[in-house]
Amino acid sequence: MPTIQELKDEGNAAFKKGDLDDAIRLYSNAVESEESFDSKHLIFGNRAECLIRKERWSEALGDCEQALLLKPKWGKALWRKSLSLMGLGEFQSAYDVLQECMGCEGIEEEVVMEKFLECSDKAWDVSVKNFALLGRSLVSKNGFHTGDNVLSEFPAITWPSTDPPQDVIDVCKKHGLPHNSGAIGIISVLKDLSKYQKTVLDDLSSPEVDFSNPHTIQWINAACDFAKAGLVAGEDPYATAKILLSVKTNAHQTACEGRGGIFRLASKFAHSCSPNTIYQFKDGKVRFTACRLSSSGEMQSFSYRGEFDFLAKSAASRRAELYSKFLFNCKCSRCIEPDYLRAITCPGGCSGKCVRTDDGIWNCNTCKREFLDSNMPLATETKLEASLAELDNNSHSTKKYSLLKDLLLEAYESLGPDHWVTGSLYKRLSTFFRTYLIRAKTENKVAAQLTMAFGAHYLRFLSRTKTHTATPLLVGHFCSTLVSNFPSSMDDEALYQTDKLMTFVDATKSLLLFSIPLLRSVYGEEDSVTAAALGVWKRFDTKLPSPPNHPRDPHNLLPEPPALVGLFAQWEAEVVNLVSRGELTS
């Protein structure tokens, strides 16, 4: 009876002679032997190579999996696994395995890179295109429908989320840079990048270097000190600064259980304030899902600052935030069209609202007059925006309520109902009262009515400012969470004592009917957001009374904030008891 080593050697000899069938037979006898053998992974790997040459892809894949169980991360097994997957037409899985192959011992990186590019072209319906202003960005080949998986990818480069070494922190402090940003984190791995990782980094787009920008000068001066201290490869501070700025713009800093990450394709998604994808992280991979229809050749984008509150800010605020964080001026369609989220009540005394164009002129939609910045309450706007930024979103107290109410009434009076500050305060007040109901687990009907009333105002705000069409997920997400955790005993008509709030219930049902398929396709059936939306729909559809017979659109029926003072007064009358019972802090 031949030993495993003898069977392996005979199999190798048969393979060299080109007798694949005999080699497979001999390797099979070897792996089926009960004899102990430390390198059995080699036999599975060799048999996999024979099976690949015979195009027996499924069997080859099984042998590769067995080899990797015995020796994880073995380069040859990963390589053969990728070839097997490609043979089976599973190009997306092969793409992940090929990326894992990069830099493995015994594997020629150039060969892997060539196969990787071939696989990438077949795995994803996207391609890379050069744009004059945005650099190298992804576009769709054939277009996407809502819910399509646009891309799913492991990072090519990662770095720890922990603080960098003290000498790096010292340079950051000297130049006023945050030491915990992705652009700084990558310094710890720059010297040890593989050829593939360097290619990925070189292939990224970086913001145009603006030497008049003090932020850019900060980064160039810091790069110079990094080079002097031997913290980065090379001595060209300009080249190092370009790398750091590129990472600052393109890194996904929440990837891989808190680690920073650069991706070969995912880091080429553009930003848009009307994005056509959203992204989520799971099991170390980033997944991009189409959140609206996109056409062939359309640039693929997501919101660099999140899908919700950020996209409901004015274009001026969004642009300022993006420039501060990523050093680029956003020129997406929403940022260059009239700024509907910055609509201010007409100073001419009519009932219209003025919207600012890029040339600095405010146009009234009713009296058709034009106004300059000097005619508008911009100092009040700046003060209210600053107050909004300073609000602590985590606190839940009578002081927080008073501040929110006072800011809302001032914003409504000075800016109007359709300014983003007013809209943000609608949402925050709705969330404040909803959070109270969840924490207190009480049947406070005044808090429930205020939750619904301000929720209705927020949805109206999104509609009147055209935000709901640019970011439909925002509407679905807000509807799904609005009343999803109300105490179940509050599903009665007493909660909705006015026709106006019943109209909101009816309008919300209509919005959910539209948004649930969207949430299902984008987030998935089991996601908490989808589950919340389905829960709200079920409660609305089966427990709540039928709405009165009037139009579904609540826009002209809701009490405006000044008219809600009665409900405010009722709430404030209860606050003393709520504080004494520990349901609210002072």
PLY file of the C-alpha trace (Angstrom):
ply
format ascii 1.0
element vertex 586
property float x
property float y
property float z
element edge 585
property int vertex1
property int vertex2
end_header
0.00 0.00 0.00
1.70 3.25 -1.11
2.05 6.06 1.42
0.43 9.49 0.99
3.82 10.96 0.08
4.32 8.30 -2.62
0.80 8.89 -4.03
1.46 12.65 -4.04
4.79 12.20 -5.84
3.19 9.87 -8.43
0.39 12.37 -8.92
2.92 15.14 -9.51
4.71 13.01 -12.07
1.44 12.26 -13.91
0.61 15.97 -13.89
3.98 16.86 -15.44
3.38 14.32 -18.21
0.00 15.92 -18.89
-2.00 12.90 -17.71
-4.56 14.88 -15.70
-6.99 12.01 -15.18
-4.32 9.79 -13.65
-3.04 12.69 -11.53
-6.58 13.30 -10.21
-6.92 9.55 -9.40
-3.64 9.47 -7.50
-4.35 12.72 -5.58
-7.81 11.34 -4.71
-6.28 8.17 -3.28
-3.92 10.34 -1.24
-6.59 12.60 0.31
-8.81 9.59 1.08
-6.02 7.86 3.00
-6.36 7.78 6.77
-2.62 8.18 7.16
-1.54 11.33 9.02
0.07 13.88 6.72
1.00 17.45 7.65
0.80 18.89 4.13
-2.50 17.49 2.91
-3.46 21.03 1.80
-0.87 20.65 -0.99
-2.65 17.57 -2.33
-6.04 19.31 -2.37
-4.37 22.27 -4.09
-2.73 20.06 -6.71
-5.95 18.20 -7.44
-7.75 21.56 -7.75
-5.22 22.63 -10.40
-5.94 19.45 -12.40
-9.70 19.95 -12.08
-9.39 23.57 -13.24
-7.54 22.44 -16.36
-10.37 19.95 -16.96
-12.89 22.82 -16.38
-14.54 20.87 -13.57
-15.12 24.12 -11.74
-17.36 23.01 -8.86
-15.07 20.16 -7.84
-12.04 22.45 -8.07
-13.76 25.01 -5.86
-14.46 22.33 -3.25
-10.79 21.30 -3.19
-9.69 24.93 -2.79
-12.05 25.33 0.16
-10.61 22.18 1.74
-7.06 23.43 1.23
-7.91 26.77 2.83
-9.48 25.05 5.83
-6.17 23.27 6.36
-4.04 26.33 5.57
-5.94 29.64 5.65
-4.69 32.47 3.42
-2.61 30.09 1.30
-1.92 32.05 -1.88
-2.10 29.22 -4.41
-5.41 27.97 -3.01
-6.85 31.50 -3.17
-5.64 31.91 -6.73
-7.16 28.60 -7.82
-10.36 29.39 -5.94
-10.69 32.65 -7.90
-10.19 30.81 -11.20
-12.83 28.23 -10.19
-15.31 30.97 -9.30
-14.71 32.74 -12.59
-15.23 29.44 -14.40
-18.60 29.15 -12.62
-19.47 32.72 -13.65
-19.39 33.94 -10.03
-17.34 36.99 -10.87
-18.29 39.07 -7.83
-17.07 36.37 -5.44
-13.97 35.84 -7.59
-13.27 39.61 -7.38
-13.12 39.39 -3.57
-10.83 36.34 -3.63
-8.47 37.90 -6.17
-8.14 40.95 -3.98
-7.23 38.63 -1.11
-4.55 37.08 -3.36
-2.69 40.35 -3.75
0.65 40.19 -1.98
0.38 36.49 -1.08
3.67 34.61 -1.05
4.33 32.50 -4.13
1.87 34.41 -6.33
3.02 36.82 -9.03
1.22 40.06 -8.31
1.27 41.21 -11.94
-0.53 38.01 -13.02
-3.14 38.46 -10.28
-3.65 42.12 -11.20
-4.25 41.22 -14.86
-6.85 38.62 -13.89
-8.30 41.03 -11.31
-8.98 43.68 -13.94
-10.56 41.08 -16.24
-12.77 39.84 -13.40
-13.70 43.38 -12.31
-15.03 44.18 -15.76
-17.36 41.18 -15.59
-18.29 41.39 -11.91
-19.80 44.87 -11.80
-21.88 46.92 -14.18
-19.67 49.97 -13.65
-16.63 51.41 -15.34
-14.14 54.15 -14.51
-14.32 57.39 -16.48
-12.25 60.57 -16.32
-14.13 63.80 -15.66
-12.63 67.25 -16.03
-13.69 68.47 -12.57
-14.13 65.27 -10.58
-11.30 63.13 -11.90
-11.68 59.35 -12.06
-15.22 58.38 -11.12
-17.54 55.42 -11.60
-20.33 55.40 -14.18
-22.94 52.73 -14.84
-22.59 50.66 -17.99
-26.26 49.80 -18.49
-28.06 51.72 -15.74
-29.54 50.52 -12.45
-32.99 50.01 -10.98
-33.81 50.80 -7.36
-32.49 48.04 -5.12
-29.81 46.78 -7.54
-26.47 45.83 -6.00
-24.14 48.34 -7.65
-20.91 47.24 -5.95
-19.72 45.18 -2.99
-16.04 45.32 -2.13
-13.40 44.66 0.52
-10.89 47.47 1.19
-7.56 47.38 -0.63
-5.77 49.35 2.12
-6.69 49.61 5.80
-5.15 51.27 8.82
-5.89 51.19 12.55
-8.54 53.45 14.03
-6.36 53.96 17.12
-4.34 57.13 17.65
-1.17 57.37 15.50
2.33 57.45 17.06
3.18 60.47 19.17
5.57 61.95 16.56
2.69 62.01 14.05
0.39 63.63 16.63
3.06 66.26 17.34
3.25 67.23 13.63
-0.56 67.40 13.46
-0.73 69.68 16.50
1.97 71.92 15.05
-0.06 72.47 11.88
-3.55 72.43 13.40
-4.64 69.16 11.74
-6.88 66.50 13.32
-4.67 63.52 14.14
-7.60 61.08 14.04
-8.57 61.63 10.40
-8.17 58.96 7.70
-5.59 61.07 5.88
-3.36 60.92 8.97
-4.15 57.29 9.80
-2.76 56.04 6.49
0.71 57.35 7.36
1.19 54.29 9.59
0.96 51.94 6.57
2.36 54.02 3.68
5.83 52.52 3.86
4.57 48.93 3.71
2.17 49.06 0.76
2.28 46.28 -1.83
2.56 47.04 -5.54
-1.20 46.53 -5.91
-1.99 48.85 -2.99
0.29 51.54 -4.43
-1.55 51.19 -7.76
-4.89 51.66 -6.00
-3.61 54.74 -4.19
-2.09 56.26 -7.34
-5.36 55.67 -9.21
-7.44 57.79 -6.84
-8.62 61.25 -7.73
-7.44 64.04 -5.50
-8.83 67.55 -5.13
-7.14 70.18 -7.23
-4.35 71.72 -5.17
-5.40 75.27 -4.39
-2.41 77.15 -3.05
-4.64 80.05 -2.03
-6.47 77.74 0.37
-4.93 77.86 3.87
-6.10 74.27 4.49
-4.02 73.07 1.54
-0.96 74.94 2.81
-1.47 73.29 6.22
-1.35 69.85 4.63
1.70 70.62 2.47
3.63 71.99 5.47
2.65 68.97 7.55
3.69 66.62 4.72
7.08 68.32 4.66
7.54 67.63 8.38
6.36 64.03 7.98
9.01 63.53 5.29
11.74 65.17 7.38
10.91 62.91 10.31
11.10 59.82 8.09
7.43 59.00 8.71
6.58 58.63 5.02
8.38 57.17 2.02
10.04 59.73 -0.24
11.07 63.29 0.42
8.71 65.22 -1.86
6.26 66.98 0.49
4.08 68.03 -2.44
3.63 64.39 -3.54
2.95 63.33 0.06
0.42 66.13 0.47
-1.34 64.97 -2.71
-1.61 61.47 -1.26
-2.93 62.73 2.08
-5.46 65.03 0.40
-6.56 62.19 -1.87
-7.14 59.91 1.11
-8.94 62.70 2.97
-11.40 62.93 0.08
-11.80 59.25 -0.78
-11.35 57.18 2.40
-14.23 55.35 4.03
-13.46 55.88 7.67
-16.09 53.55 9.11
-15.01 50.45 7.19
-13.82 47.20 8.67
-14.97 47.43 12.28
-13.86 51.00 12.75
-10.71 50.87 10.62
-10.10 53.36 7.86
-10.17 52.02 4.34
-9.34 52.81 0.71
-11.13 50.78 -1.96
-10.16 50.16 -5.57
-13.63 50.97 -6.93
-15.73 52.10 -3.96
-13.40 55.05 -3.36
-14.27 56.31 -6.84
-17.93 57.02 -6.11
-18.61 60.74 -6.46
-20.51 62.81 -3.95
-23.96 64.13 -4.81
-26.63 65.88 -2.77
-29.12 63.93 -4.89
-27.36 60.54 -4.70
-28.31 57.50 -6.74
-26.83 54.99 -4.25
-26.51 54.46 -0.51
-23.80 52.43 1.17
-23.68 50.13 4.17
-20.88 48.17 5.83
-21.28 44.50 6.67
-18.74 41.76 7.37
-15.83 44.03 6.43
-17.25 44.91 3.00
-18.86 48.07 1.73
-22.05 47.53 -0.28
-23.57 50.16 -2.57
-27.26 49.81 -3.44
-29.14 51.83 -6.06
-31.69 54.06 -4.29
-33.22 55.40 -7.49
-33.23 54.72 -11.21
-30.02 55.67 -13.00
-29.35 55.64 -16.72
-26.55 54.16 -18.79
-23.39 56.25 -18.42
-24.66 58.10 -15.33
-22.08 58.90 -12.68
-22.54 56.82 -9.53
-22.73 58.82 -6.33
-23.62 58.78 -2.66
-23.79 61.45 0.00
-20.41 61.82 1.72
-22.18 63.21 4.81
-25.10 60.79 5.15
-28.50 60.43 3.52
-30.71 62.28 5.95
-30.16 65.48 7.97
-27.28 66.68 5.79
-29.36 66.49 2.60
-32.10 68.58 4.19
-29.74 71.54 4.70
-29.40 74.47 2.33
-26.94 74.25 -0.56
-24.79 76.94 1.08
-24.58 74.92 4.32
-23.92 71.65 2.51
-21.18 73.20 0.40
-19.48 74.76 3.42
-19.55 71.45 5.31
-18.17 69.48 2.36
-15.41 72.01 1.75
-14.39 71.96 5.41
-14.36 68.16 5.58
-13.22 67.13 2.09
-11.73 70.29 0.52
-13.95 70.40 -2.59
-16.74 72.69 -3.76
-19.83 70.63 -4.53
-21.23 71.31 -8.00
-23.95 68.66 -8.09
-27.31 69.53 -9.64
-28.92 70.42 -6.30
-26.10 72.77 -5.35
-26.16 74.78 -8.57
-29.95 75.07 -8.97
-31.94 77.66 -6.94
-31.47 76.93 -3.24
-35.02 75.89 -2.30
-33.94 74.86 1.18
-32.90 78.42 1.89
-36.29 79.94 1.05
-36.97 83.09 3.12
-40.25 84.96 3.49
-40.40 87.84 1.00
-39.24 91.13 2.60
-41.54 92.99 0.22
-44.60 92.15 2.31
-46.29 89.66 -0.03
-47.06 86.07 0.95
-44.33 84.62 -1.26
-40.88 83.24 -0.56
-37.53 84.27 -1.97
-34.94 81.81 -3.22
-31.31 82.74 -3.84
-29.62 81.97 -7.13
-25.89 81.39 -7.62
-25.44 85.00 -8.81
-26.58 86.33 -5.42
-30.07 87.51 -6.40
-33.13 86.59 -4.32
-36.24 86.03 -6.48
-39.74 86.09 -4.99
-42.06 83.43 -6.41
-45.17 85.57 -5.86
-44.50 89.29 -6.43
-41.60 88.48 -8.81
-39.41 91.18 -7.26
-35.64 90.74 -6.93
-33.70 91.44 -3.73
-30.04 91.66 -2.75
-28.38 90.03 0.25
-28.58 93.38 2.05
-32.40 93.19 1.90
-32.59 89.77 3.57
-32.34 88.80 7.29
-29.00 87.07 6.81
-27.61 88.06 10.23
-30.59 86.34 11.87
-30.10 83.34 9.59
-26.43 83.06 10.63
-27.33 83.33 14.32
-30.04 80.65 14.08
-27.79 78.29 12.11
-25.10 78.67 14.78
-27.63 78.00 17.54
-28.80 74.89 15.70
-25.23 73.59 15.37
-24.67 74.01 19.12
-27.73 71.99 20.14
-26.94 68.79 22.00
-28.87 66.08 20.17
-28.43 63.64 23.05
-29.93 65.73 25.86
-33.60 65.39 26.70
-34.70 68.01 29.20
-37.12 70.87 29.77
-34.25 73.24 28.90
-33.81 71.49 25.54
-37.55 71.75 24.85
-37.65 75.48 25.66
-34.67 76.15 23.44
-36.18 74.20 20.53
-39.54 75.95 20.87
-38.00 79.44 21.05
-35.73 78.77 18.08
-38.63 77.42 16.02
-40.88 80.40 16.67
-38.04 82.81 15.82
-37.06 80.89 12.68
-40.67 80.66 11.53
-41.21 84.37 12.07
-37.93 85.68 10.60
-37.08 83.09 7.92
-40.41 81.42 7.16
-41.75 77.83 7.10
-39.58 76.59 4.23
-36.09 77.48 5.41
-33.93 74.47 6.30
-33.42 75.73 9.87
-37.20 75.77 10.40
-37.47 72.33 8.83
-34.70 70.95 11.04
-36.48 72.30 14.12
-39.74 70.64 13.01
-37.92 67.31 12.94
-36.07 67.88 16.19
-39.25 68.77 18.05
-41.06 65.75 16.64
-38.11 63.57 17.68
-37.99 65.21 21.13
-41.59 64.30 21.93
-41.35 60.87 20.34
-38.22 60.13 22.39
-40.05 61.20 25.53
-42.90 58.76 24.77
-40.45 55.89 24.18
-38.43 56.56 27.34
-41.40 57.25 29.60
-43.56 54.43 28.16
-46.53 56.57 28.99
-49.83 57.50 27.34
-49.21 61.25 27.23
-51.58 62.30 24.42
-50.26 65.88 24.26
-46.74 64.61 23.55
-48.15 62.21 20.95
-50.07 64.99 19.22
-46.99 67.23 19.18
-44.93 64.36 17.76
-47.42 63.92 14.93
-47.95 67.65 14.32
-44.25 68.44 13.96
-43.73 65.26 11.98
-46.40 66.49 9.58
-44.74 69.88 9.30
-41.40 68.23 8.55
-42.90 66.12 5.76
-44.60 69.20 4.33
-41.29 71.05 4.49
-39.57 68.24 2.54
-42.30 68.37 -0.10
-42.44 72.14 -0.51
-38.67 72.42 -0.84
-38.52 69.57 -3.42
-36.27 67.60 -1.06
-38.51 64.54 -1.11
-37.90 63.98 -4.83
-34.13 64.43 -4.55
-33.80 62.10 -1.54
-36.86 59.81 -1.39
-35.24 57.57 1.22
-35.30 60.46 3.66
-39.11 60.49 3.54
-39.43 56.73 3.90
-36.92 56.58 6.75
-38.62 59.39 8.68
-42.10 57.92 8.22
-40.93 54.49 9.35
-39.49 55.80 12.61
-42.02 58.53 13.39
-44.49 56.54 15.47
-42.95 53.06 15.31
-42.36 52.85 19.09
-45.47 54.54 20.42
-47.08 52.67 23.34
-49.49 50.23 21.68
-52.42 51.30 23.86
-52.29 54.72 22.21
-53.65 53.39 18.92
-57.01 55.02 19.37
-58.96 57.95 18.05
-58.33 60.03 21.18
-54.70 60.39 20.07
-55.84 62.19 16.93
-58.40 64.58 18.30
-58.47 66.90 15.31
-59.28 66.31 11.66
-55.96 67.95 10.84
-53.95 65.26 12.63
-56.16 62.53 11.20
-55.34 63.96 7.78
-51.67 63.60 8.63
-52.22 59.96 9.55
-53.86 59.42 6.18
-51.06 61.27 4.35
-48.42 59.25 6.21
-50.17 56.03 5.18
-49.94 57.22 1.57
-46.24 58.02 1.95
-45.57 54.63 3.51
-47.42 52.92 0.68
-44.91 54.61 -1.64
-41.82 54.17 0.54
-42.11 50.59 1.85
-41.17 48.99 -1.52
-38.27 51.43 -1.70
-37.10 50.56 1.81
-37.49 46.85 1.12
-35.42 46.97 -2.05
-32.68 49.22 -0.67
-32.33 48.06 2.94
-33.70 44.51 2.65
-36.69 42.79 4.19
-35.02 42.08 7.54
-33.54 45.54 8.12
-34.78 47.44 11.17
-35.81 50.46 9.09
-37.98 48.31 6.81
-39.40 46.43 9.78
-40.31 49.73 11.46
-42.06 50.96 8.32
-44.04 47.73 8.02
-44.94 47.98 11.70
-46.24 51.53 11.31
-48.20 50.55 8.23
-49.80 47.63 10.03
-50.87 49.83 12.91
-52.22 52.52 10.62
-53.98 50.02 8.40
-55.59 47.77 10.98
-55.96 49.63 14.28
-56.49 53.31 13.64
-59.93 54.63 12.69
-60.62 55.55 9.09
-59.72 59.18 8.35
-62.42 61.72 7.62
-63.44 62.19 4.01
-61.26 65.10 2.95
-58.14 65.45 0.77
-55.09 63.36 1.71
-52.70 66.30 1.36
-52.41 67.93 4.83
-50.39 70.93 3.62
-53.18 73.50 3.93
-54.86 71.97 6.97
-52.06 71.79 9.53
-51.91 74.43 12.27
-48.84 76.59 11.79
-46.34 76.73 14.70
-47.76 79.94 16.24
-51.17 78.23 16.34
-49.74 75.33 18.31
-49.24 77.46 21.41
-52.29 75.77 22.96
-50.63 72.37 22.75
-47.35 73.90 23.95
-49.20 75.32 26.96
-50.76 71.94 27.75
-47.33 70.29 27.60
-45.72 72.94 29.77
-48.50 72.55 32.36
-47.57 68.88 32.67
-43.80 69.38 32.82
-43.65 69.85 36.61
-45.32 66.49 37.19
-43.16 64.81 34.54
-39.98 66.06 36.20
-41.19 64.98 39.65
-41.90 61.47 38.32
-38.43 61.31 36.75
-39.82 61.08 33.21
-38.06 64.30 32.19
-35.02 66.18 33.47
-35.11 69.88 34.17
0 1
1 2
2 3
3 4
4 5
5 6
6 7
7 8
8 9
9 10
10 11
11 12
12 13
13 14
14 15
15 16
16 17
17 18
18 19
19 20
20 21
21 22
22 23
23 24
24 25
25 26
26 27
27 28
28 29
29 30
30 31
31 32
32 33
33 34
34 35
35 36
36 37
37 38
38 39
39 40
40 41
41 42
42 43
43 44
44 45
45 46
46 47
47 48
48 49
49 50
50 51
51 52
52 53
53 54
54 55
55 56
56 57
57 58
58 59
59 60
60 61
61 62
62 63
63 64
64 65
65 66
66 67
67 68
68 69
69 70
70 71
71 72
72 73
73 74
74 75
75 76
76 77
77 78
78 79
79 80
80 81
81 82
82 83
83 84
84 85
85 86
86 87
87 88
88 89
89 90
90 91
91 92
92 93
93 94
94 95
95 96
96 97
97 98
98 99
99 100
100 101
101 102
102 103
103 104
104 105
105 106
106 107
107 108
108 109
109 110
110 111
111 112
112 113
113 114
114 115
115 116
116 117
117 118
118 119
119 120
120 121
121 122
122 123
123 124
124 125
125 126
126 127
127 128
128 129
129 130
130 131
131 132
132 133
133 134
134 135
135 136
136 137
137 138
138 139
139 140
140 141
141 142
142 143
143 144
144 145
145 146
146 147
147 148
148 149
149 150
150 151
151 152
152 153
153 154
154 155
155 156
156 157
157 158
158 159
159 160
160 161
161 162
162 163
163 164
164 165
165 166
166 167
167 168
168 169
169 170
170 171
171 172
172 173
173 174
174 175
175 176
176 177
177 178
178 179
179 180
180 181
181 182
182 183
183 184
184 185
185 186
186 187
187 188
188 189
189 190
190 191
191 192
192 193
193 194
194 195
195 196
196 197
197 198
198 199
199 200
200 201
201 202
202 203
203 204
204 205
205 206
206 207
207 208
208 209
209 210
210 211
211 212
212 213
213 214
214 215
215 216
216 217
217 218
218 219
219 220
220 221
221 222
222 223
223 224
224 225
225 226
226 227
227 228
228 229
229 230
230 231
231 232
232 233
233 234
234 235
235 236
236 237
237 238
238 239
239 240
240 241
241 242
242 243
243 244
244 245
245 246
246 247
247 248
248 249
249 250
250 251
251 252
252 253
253 254
254 255
255 256
256 257
257 258
258 259
259 260
260 261
261 262
262 263
263 264
264 265
265 266
266 267
267 268
268 269
269 270
270 271
271 272
272 273
273 274
274 275
275 276
276 277
277 278
278 279
279 280
280 281
281 282
282 283
283 284
284 285
285 286
286 287
287 288
288 289
289 290
290 291
291 292
292 293
293 294
294 295
295 296
296 297
297 298
298 299
299 300
300 301
301 302
302 303
303 304
304 305
305 306
306 307
307 308
308 309
309 310
310 311
311 312
312 313
313 314
314 315
315 316
316 317
317 318
318 319
319 320
320 321
321 322
322 323
323 324
324 325
325 326
326 327
327 328
328 329
329 330
330 331
331 332
332 333
333 334
334 335
335 336
336 337
337 338
338 339
339 340
340 341
341 342
342 343
343 344
344 345
345 346
346 347
347 348
348 349
349 350
350 351
351 352
352 353
353 354
354 355
355 356
356 357
357 358
358 359
359 360
360 361
361 362
362 363
363 364
364 365
365 366
366 367
367 368
368 369
369 370
370 371
371 372
372 373
373 374
374 375
375 376
376 377
377 378
378 379
379 380
380 381
381 382
382 383
383 384
384 385
385 386
386 387
387 388
388 389
389 390
390 391
391 392
392 393
393 394
394 395
395 396
396 397
397 398
398 399
399 400
400 401
401 402
402 403
403 404
404 405
405 406
406 407
407 408
408 409
409 410
410 411
411 412
412 413
413 414
414 415
415 416
416 417
417 418
418 419
419 420
420 421
421 422
422 423
423 424
424 425
425 426
426 427
427 428
428 429
429 430
430 431
431 432
432 433
433 434
434 435
435 436
436 437
437 438
438 439
439 440
440 441
441 442
442 443
443 444
444 445
445 446
446 447
447 448
448 449
449 450
450 451
451 452
452 453
453 454
454 455
455 456
456 457
457 458
458 459
459 460
460 461
461 462
462 463
463 464
464 465
465 466
466 467
467 468
468 469
469 470
470 471
471 472
472 473
473 474
474 475
475 476
476 477
477 478
478 479
479 480
480 481
481 482
482 483
483 484
484 485
485 486
486 487
487 488
488 489
489 490
490 491
491 492
492 493
493 494
494 495
495 496
496 497
497 498
498 499
499 500
500 501
501 502
502 503
503 504
504 505
505 506
506 507
507 508
508 509
509 510
510 511
511 512
512 513
513 514
514 515
515 516
516 517
517 518
518 519
519 520
520 521
521 522
522 523
523 524
524 525
525 526
526 527
527 528
528 529
529 530
530 531
531 532
532 533
533 534
534 535
535 536
536 537
537 538
538 539
539 540
540 541
541 542
542 543
543 544
544 545
545 546
546 547
547 548
548 549
549 550
550 551
551 552
552 553
553 554
554 555
555 556
556 557
557 558
558 559
559 560
560 561
561 562
562 563
563 564
564 565
565 566
566 567
567 568
568 569
569 570
570 571
571 572
572 573
573 574
574 575
575 576
576 577
577 578
578 579
579 580
580 581
581 582
582 583
583 584
584 585
